[in-house]
Amino acid sequence: MNVRQLSYFMEVYRQGSIAGAARALIISPQGVSKTILSLEEELSVELFIRKGRKLIPTQDAIALTRHAQNLLDEYEAISQKKFLTHSVYKHLHIACSYDVLSYLPWEFYRDFMEAYPEIILRLEEFPDREVLSHMDKNMVELGMITGPLDSRKYHMVHLFTNGFCLLIHKNHPLAEKSTITLKDLSKERLAIKGMGQLASKSQASDYATNHAVPAFTAIEVSDYRIIHELAEQNLLIGVTMDYLLLESPPKNCVIRPFPGDTGKKPIYLVSRKDINLSREAVCFQEYMVDWLKKFQTKEQTL
């Protein structure tokens, strides 16, 4: 096994095809194909299954990716003599559900960087289903996502729980009520987070179960700021998260708890049970849990 084999393998994995990898590597498709075959023979595993023009990675390929990338990173650090001039940095890629990062104050990032200056965080936000897809494809070690999830497949560490709430313009008739029910919402137009989010699906299911309707009568958007603006203009009722309104609550709206059984959104730090986490991922997990405990305790005393 050599660096070229691993490099070609990772490019085929990223591109999803021999042709795409060949273009990226600026070599012939035959050269890429031959190299992948030699790697499969050496490892005695099948790495890709052809489906039309696409190559679908097998579970063996998915399991190999993180180890292959780590080896390539180490090779680059040695070949370019980075270890002689400065510390070798490690990137930790974490897939996050939309708006989770808004909960974390800037002090968390500052404190983590001071504790682990050699770890470069790559925090990216996706719809929930994409977070799980990134984890299942071994593209990331950790995910921050709403739960619960399949405990047979994922290890989950609870980070925090936030509440859904309704943002209602002061001129709307429902603004006069201190408690809103699902029945109250049955004829209203609501703006909600897109159904790519697991929590949004749970809310829609809750609503449908109670009222025998297929889903919310709603506008789906991907940005809570748009939901807030629509509510402020009294165009519809917004479904949002309570912590997003703490710093600057809209002046023209009232805030009410979301009714039903899905008014809370627990967030977990998730990893797959069938892989061993890198040192960087373990450090982040332990540090984040400890930091949030102190942060939440401080919040409660204020």
N, C-alpha and C positions, 0 to 999 in steps of 0.2 A: 504494500500500500504506500502511496506517496501523495505529496501535496497536490499534484496535478489531478489525480483521481478525485480527491475530496473537493477541490475547487470546481471541477466540472460537475460533480454530483450536486453541489449546492446551487449552482447556476441552473441546472435542469430542474431542480426542486422549486426554485423561485419562478422560473419562466413557465414551467408546466409543459415544456416541449423541447425536443432536440433542436428543432430549427431556431426557436427563440434563444436557446442557450448558445447555439453556434454564432448567431448574430452578435450577442453580447460579448462573447469571448473572441470574436473575429477569427474564427477557424471554421473548418468544414464540418457539416453535420455528421459526416462519416467518422471524423476524428472524435467527436463527442460521443457518438453511439458506441464506438469501439472501446473508449475509455470506461464508459458506464458498464458495459458488458464485462470488462476485465475486473472491475470492482465487485460486481455481483458474483463472479466466479471465485474471486479471492475470499469473499465473505460467506459464500455458499448461501446467499439469500437473493430473493427477487425484490428489487427496489422500486420498480415502476410497472404499472399495468396500462397498456395502451387502450384508450377509449376514444375512437375517432381520431382526431388530430392531437388530442391532449394525452399527456402522460399522468396517470393518477398514482401518487406515492402510496406504497404499501405501509403497513404499520411498522415494518422493519425500517423503512426509509424515514418515517417520521421520528422514530426513536434515535436514528443515527444523526439527525440534523444538528442537534445541540452539541454533541460530542465533536462532530466534524467542524462546526463553526469555531468551537473553542480551540481546537488544534490549529486551525488556520489563523486565528487571532494570535496565538502564541508564536507560530512560525513567523508571522509578520513582525512581531515585536523583536524576535531574535535576529531575523535577517536584516532588519533596518537598524539594529543596534540601539533600539529605544531604551533597553534596560541600562545602557551605559550613561545616558544623558538625563533621564528623568524617570519618574515612576511609570510603571505600566498600568494604564487605566483599563478598567473593566466596565463594559456597558451592560446594564440590566434593563431589559425591555419589559414593560408591564402594560397590559391592555386593560383599560378602565372603562366602565360604563359611563355614559354621558353625565356630566355635572357632578360626578363623585369628587373630582379634584377641587371643585368650588368649595367643598366643605373644609378642606385642609388650609389652614392659615399659612402665610409665607414663612412663619417661624419654623414650621416643620421642615421645609426644604433647607433653610439655613442651618438648622441643627443637624440634619442628616449629613449635609455636605461637610460640616465641621467634624463629625464623628467618622465619616468614611470618605475622605477626599479622593480616594482612588476609584470609587464607584460612580460612574456616570449614569444617571437615571434617564430612561427614555419612556416617559409616560404619555400614552396616546389614548384618546377617547374613541369609542366605537359604540354602535348599537349592541345590546346585550348578546344577540346571537353571533355577532362578529367576535366579541370577546371570547366566547366559548369556542368558536371556530379556530381562533388563533391558538388557543390552548390545546385543542385536540390535534392540531397540525404541528404541535411542538414549536410554534413560532415564538412563543413566550413561555416563561416558566410560571409567572404569576398573573392573576387577573383580579381586579376589584370590581365586583358585580353584585347585584341584588340576588337574594336567595330566598328559601333554601334550594340547593341543587341535589343531584343524585349523590348521596353520601357513599355509595359503593364506588363511585368513580372519582369524586373530588374530595380533597381535604379542605375544610372551610374554617377560617378563623374570623369570628365576628369582630367587626371594627366599630360600627356605630349604626344607629337606627334613626331615621328621620321620618317626619310625618308629611303626608300629602295634605294639601289644604285647597280651599276654593278661594279664588280672587274674584270678588263681586263688586261691580260699580255701585256707588252709594245711591244712585238713582234707580237701580234695579229693585223690583218688588221684594226679591228674596233677601236683600240687604237688611231688611227690618227684622229678620228672624235670626235668633242667636244660634239655633241648631238647624242644620239643613239635612233632610232625609233624601234617600235615593228616589222616593216618590216625587219629591219636590223637583228633582232634576229630570224627570221623565219626559218633559216637554221642552227642555231647555237646550240651546246649542252651546256646546262646550268646546273649548280648545284644550287639547291634551297632547302629551308627548307622543311621538310616533309609536306605532305598534311593534317596532323593532325592539322596544324595551319590554322586558319580562313583566315589570310592575304594571305597565300600561295594559298589557294583556290580562293581568289578574283583575284590574279594575273593571275592564270591559266585561270579563266573565262574571264578576260579582253583580254588575248592573243587569246583565242579561238574565242571570239566574233569578233575580228578584222581580224582574218585570217582563220576562218572556219576550225580549226584543233581541235582535241579532248583535247589537253593539251600541256604543254611545252615538247619539246624533252629534257629530263633532267635526272639528277641523283638526287634522293631525299636522303637527309641525315638529321640527327637530331642535328648536331653540326655545328655551323658557322665556327669553327676553321678548320674543314675539308674542307668546301667550300673555305676558304681563301687559304689553302694549294694547293688545286686542281687548283685554278686560278694562284697561284704563279708558278706552274709547267707548265703553259700554256696548261693544259689538257682540260680545258673548261672555260666558263665565269661563274663567281660566282655572285649570287644574295644575297646581304647581307644588313645589317643595317648601316647607316652612323655613328652612335655613337660608333659602335664597332671598327671603324677604326681610331678614333681620336687620341688615345694615341700612337699607333704603326702601321701606314699605311704601307702596304707591299712595299718594295723598287722596286720590279720588275713589279709593276702593276700601272695602272691608274684607277681613280675612276670616274664613270659617273652616273648621275641621272637615276633612273629606269624610262622608258617611260610609257606612258599611264595614265589612271585615277586612278591607284592604287599605286602610288608612295609614299604614306604616310601611316603610321601605328599609329593611335591614340590608346593610352592605357587608360583604365578606371579602377577605383576602383569600383567594382560591388557588389551589395547585392540584395537579393530577396526582393520584395516589400511586400510579405505576412508574413514576420517574423520581430520581433522586435530585433534589434541588442543589444548585451550585452554592458555593460559599456566599456569593453576593446576594442571592435570593434569600438565603437563610438569615443573613445579617439584616436585610431590609425588613423581612417579616418580623423578626424579634424586636428590632428597633421601633417599627411602626406601632406594634401592639403596646409596647411599654410607653412610647411617647403619647399615644392617644389616651391611655389611662390617666396620665398626669394632666393632660390638656382637659379632659372631660371632668376630672375632679376639680380643677381650677375653675372651670365654667360654672360648676354647681355651687361653688362658694362665693361667686360674684353676686 
